[in-house]
Amino acid sequence: MGESSICQVRATVMLYDDTHRRWVPAGSESPCISRVHIYHSPVANTFRVVGRKLQADQQVVINCAVIKGMKYNQATPNFHQWRDPKQVWGLNFGSTEDAALFANSMTSALEAL
Ligand SMILES: CC(=O)N[C@@H](Cc1ccccc1Cl)C(=O)N1CCC[C@]12C=C[C@@H]1CC[C@@H](C(=O)N3CCC[C@@H]4C=C[C@H]5CC[C@@H](C(=O)O)N5C(=O)[C@H]43)N1C2=O
C-alpha cells in the first residue's frame, strides 16, 4: 500500500536563508508556483509534504517529513511556515482557500501522529 495524497494546493515554496535573513524560493532563483501535496503512508502512519513545480520540469522543490509535535505557524491568511531540523519552510499560497485547506490537512496529520 503506497502513499496517498490527503490534500493538494498551489503555493510558492520558500526557504528562509538564516545567513542573509531573507526568504528564497525553494528549488531555483525565481519564485514559481508548485503543486504541493501532503502524502500519507498508512502502513507507517507517516506524512510528508511534497511539492513539484507546475512548469514542465516538475522539479521537486520540497520533500519534507511532518514531524510529531511540529509547530505549524499560520503567519498570515496565505503564508504559513514551519521549522524542520535543518531549515524553515514557508508556503505562499495561491489563495486563502488553499491555505485553509492545507492548514486543516496539516493539523489533522499532526493530530494523527
Ligand atoms: C520562533 C520562530 O521560529 N519564529 C518563526 C515563525 C514560526 C513560529 C512558530 C513556529 C514555526 C515558525 Cl517558522 C519566525 O519568526 N521566522 C522563521 C524564519 C523567518 C522568521 C523570522 C523573522 C522574520 C520577521 C518577519 C517574519 C516573516 O518572514 N514574515 C512575516 C509574516 C509573513 C511574511 C510573509 C511572507 C514572506 C515572503 C517574503 C517576506 C516578505 O513578505 O517580503 N515574508 C515575510 O516577511 C513573512 N519572520 C519570520 O517568519
The ligand as an SDF file (V2000), in Angstrom:
LIG
                    3D

 49 55  0  0  0  0  0  0  0  0999 V2000
   10.3850   31.3160   16.7360 C   0  0  0  0  0  0  0  0  0  0  0  0
   10.3370   31.1360   15.2570 C   0  0  0  0  0  0  0  0  0  0  0  0
   10.9230   30.2450   14.6750 O   0  0  0  0  0  0  0  0  0  0  0  0
    9.5840   32.0050   14.5920 N   0  0  0  0  0  0  0  0  0  0  0  0
    9.4360   31.9240   13.1600 C   0  0  0  0  0  0  0  0  0  0  0  0
    7.9930   31.6780   12.7940 C   0  0  0  0  0  0  0  0  0  0  0  0
    7.4830   30.4050   13.4180 C   0  0  0  0  0  0  0  0  0  0  0  0
    6.7570   30.4720   14.5770 C   0  0  0  0  0  0  0  0  0  0  0  0
    6.2870   29.3180   15.1720 C   0  0  0  0  0  0  0  0  0  0  0  0
    6.5520   28.0820   14.6200 C   0  0  0  0  0  0  0  0  0  0  0  0
    7.3060   27.9930   13.4660 C   0  0  0  0  0  0  0  0  0  0  0  0
    7.7780   29.1490   12.8600 C   0  0  0  0  0  0  0  0  0  0  0  0
    8.7080   29.0420   11.4200 Cl  0  0  0  0  0  0  0  0  0  0  0  0
    9.8680   33.2490   12.5250 C   0  0  0  0  0  0  0  0  0  0  0  0
    9.5290   34.3000   13.0080 O   0  0  0  0  0  0  0  0  0  0  0  0
   10.6140   33.2070   11.3970 N   0  0  0  0  0  0  0  0  0  0  0  0
   11.0990   31.9810   10.7630 C   0  0  0  0  0  0  0  0  0  0  0  0
   12.2140   32.4690    9.8560 C   0  0  0  0  0  0  0  0  0  0  0  0
   11.7650   33.8510    9.4360 C   0  0  0  0  0  0  0  0  0  0  0  0
   11.0090   34.3830   10.6670 C   0  0  0  0  0  0  0  0  0  0  0  0
   11.9030   35.2410   11.4510 C   0  0  0  0  0  0  0  0  0  0  0  0
   11.9290   36.6110   11.2710 C   0  0  0  0  0  0  0  0  0  0  0  0
   11.0930   37.2110   10.2410 C   0  0  0  0  0  0  0  0  0  0  0  0
   10.4970   38.5690   10.6140 C   0  0  0  0  0  0  0  0  0  0  0  0
    9.3520   38.6890    9.6650 C   0  0  0  0  0  0  0  0  0  0  0  0
    8.8250   37.2670    9.5720 C   0  0  0  0  0  0  0  0  0  0  0  0
    8.5000   36.9340    8.1220 C   0  0  0  0  0  0  0  0  0  0  0  0
    9.3460   36.4210    7.4420 O   0  0  0  0  0  0  0  0  0  0  0  0
    7.2650   37.2250    7.6340 N   0  0  0  0  0  0  0  0  0  0  0  0
    6.2040   37.8830    8.3990 C   0  0  0  0  0  0  0  0  0  0  0  0
    4.9670   37.0800    8.3140 C   0  0  0  0  0  0  0  0  0  0  0  0
    4.6350   36.6080    6.9630 C   0  0  0  0  0  0  0  0  0  0  0  0
    5.5410   37.1990    5.8850 C   0  0  0  0  0  0  0  0  0  0  0  0
    5.1930   36.5560    4.5830 C   0  0  0  0  0  0  0  0  0  0  0  0
    5.9190   36.2220    3.5770 C   0  0  0  0  0  0  0  0  0  0  0  0
    7.3740   36.1620    3.4630 C   0  0  0  0  0  0  0  0  0  0  0  0
    7.7410   36.2140    1.9750 C   0  0  0  0  0  0  0  0  0  0  0  0
    8.8650   37.1390    1.8580 C   0  0  0  0  0  0  0  0  0  0  0  0
    8.7540   38.0860    3.0470 C   0  0  0  0  0  0  0  0  0  0  0  0
    8.0070   39.3490    2.6260 C   0  0  0  0  0  0  0  0  0  0  0  0
    6.8040   39.4360    2.9090 O   0  0  0  0  0  0  0  0  0  0  0  0
    8.6890   40.1380    1.9500 O   0  0  0  0  0  0  0  0  0  0  0  0
    7.9740   37.3430    4.0520 N   0  0  0  0  0  0  0  0  0  0  0  0
    7.8630   37.7380    5.3260 C   0  0  0  0  0  0  0  0  0  0  0  0
    8.4430   38.7330    5.7370 O   0  0  0  0  0  0  0  0  0  0  0  0
    6.9870   36.9340    6.2380 C   0  0  0  0  0  0  0  0  0  0  0  0
    9.8920   36.4100   10.0370 N   0  0  0  0  0  0  0  0  0  0  0  0
    9.7970   35.1060   10.2020 C   0  0  0  0  0  0  0  0  0  0  0  0
    8.7630   34.4940    9.9010 O   0  0  0  0  0  0  0  0  0  0  0  0
  1  2  1  0
  2  3  2  0
  2  4  1  0
  4  5  1  0
  5  6  1  0
  5 14  1  0
  6  7  1  0
  7  8  1  0
  7 12  2  0
  8  9  2  0
  9 10  1  0
 10 11  2  0
 11 12  1  0
 12 13  1  0
 14 15  2  0
 14 16  1  0
 16 17  1  0
 16 20  1  0
 17 18  1  0
 18 19  1  0
 19 20  1  0
 20 21  1  0
 20 48  1  0
 21 22  2  0
 22 23  1  0
 23 24  1  0
 23 47  1  0
 24 25  1  0
 25 26  1  0
 26 27  1  0
 26 47  1  0
 27 28  2  0
 27 29  1  0
 29 30  1  0
 29 46  1  0
 30 31  1  0
 31 32  1  0
 32 33  1  0
 33 34  1  0
 33 46  1  0
 34 35  2  0
 35 36  1  0
 36 37  1  0
 36 43  1  0
 37 38  1  0
 38 39  1  0
 39 40  1  0
 39 43  1  0
 40 41  2  0
 40 42  1  0
 43 44  1  0
 44 45  2  0
 44 46  1  0
 47 48  1  0
 48 49  2  0
M  END
$$$$
